[in-house]
Amino acid sequence: VGSGVGGSAVVTHALQGKQYNRAVRFHKVVVEALERLRWQEFVRSSGNDSLGDQCAALQVPLDTLRECVTDDNLKGVLTSPYFIDLRRAYQEFCAKSCQLLPNFKLWSSYIDMVHILLRFIRSSRTSDWE
């Protein structure tokens, strides 16, 4: 509501299941905000130089991907050992935080459920159930 994405009626209708497209958009925006907060906390709590080194090492492949989005460029980033290590560290951070912080676990569950919803929507639109 405070972000300007929609008024209180949007929230009410989204929670009641009305106005499907608006509700899905609402969930996407909320998940994006929560993911950013999780990432910021991960970076803040890491506080070590190895995280900065991993991000710096990924900068060139990410710049290449940003300039030209292709399957090969995306595969190059996703298979990079720096990306794999960074992803593993982030997943460990999320798992550990879920064990220690009930609120973190609640919102992580919400994020997971919205991702499941978005995958379901994509699968139903493309008839790709694999």
N, C-alpha and C positions, 0 to 999 in steps of 0.2 A: 504494500500500500504506500509506504513512504518513498519507494523508489520511483514512483510514477508509472509503473507498469500497468497498474489498474487500481480501481477503487475498492472499497470494502465489498461492493456487490460482486466483484470478480472473485474475491476470496470465498465469499459465501457460496456462490454458484459452483466454483471449482470443487469445494468440499462436498457439495450436494450432488455432484455428478452432472450438472446441467452445463450447457454451452461447452461441448466437448473440446473443440479446437482451442478455445480460450483457456480451458482448464489444463490442457496438455502444455500449452505455452507457459502458463503459470508455473507448472511443475518444472519445466525446463529451466526457467529463470531462477527458481529457488535452488535447484540442484547446482546450477552454475555458481551461484553465490556461496553455497555450502562447500563446494569443491575448492573454490578459491580460498575460503577461510581455512579449510583443512591443509591446503598446500602452504599457505602462509605460516601456519603453526608448525608444519613439518620443517620448513626452512628455518624458522626461528629456533625451534628446539634442537635442530641439528647443530648449528653453530660451529661446525668444523670446516676446515679448508677443503676436505675431500669432496664435499657437496659442491662447492664453488668450482673445483677442478673438473668435476663431472659435467656441470652445466657449461663451463667454458669449452670443454672438448666437444660438446654437442652443438655448439653455436654454428660452426660451418655447415654440418649436415642440415641443421634446421633452416639456415639461411638459404641453402640450395633448395630445400623443400618449399620454402615460402615463395621463392622466385618461380619455381616450376613444379607443380604438384603432379607427380607421376607415380606409378606403382613402384618403380625401381627406387626413386628417391625416398618414398615412404618406407619401403623395405630396408633401405640403408639406415635410416634412423632407428627403426624398430629393432633391428638386429645388431645395432652398435653395442659393444660391451659396456660403454658408459651409460647408455639408456637402460640396458638390462639391469645394471647395478643400481641405478637411480630408482627404477621402478620397484626393485626388490626392497630397497631401503624404505621407500614410501609405503609399500604394502606392510612391511614389518611395523612401521610407525603406526599405521592405522589399526593393525591387529592389537598392538600393545595398548594403544589409547582406548580401544573398545573394551579391553579387559579392565582398565583402570578407571575409566570415566563413563558412567551410565548415560550421561547426556550425549557424549560423543558416539556411543554405541547406538542410541536412538536415531540420531541424524544420519549416521552411516547406514543404518538399516533403511531409512527413507531414501537415501541416495541409491542404494542397491535396488530397491523396489521400483523407483522411477526408471532406472536403466533397464530393468526387466520389461517394464511397460513400453519403453521406446523400442526395444528389440522386437517385442511382440507386434507393435504397430508396423514397423518396417517389414517384418516377415509377412504379415497379413496383406500389406500393400503390394509386395513383390512376389508373393506366393513362394517364397524361399524359406522353407522350414528347417533347413540344415544349420 
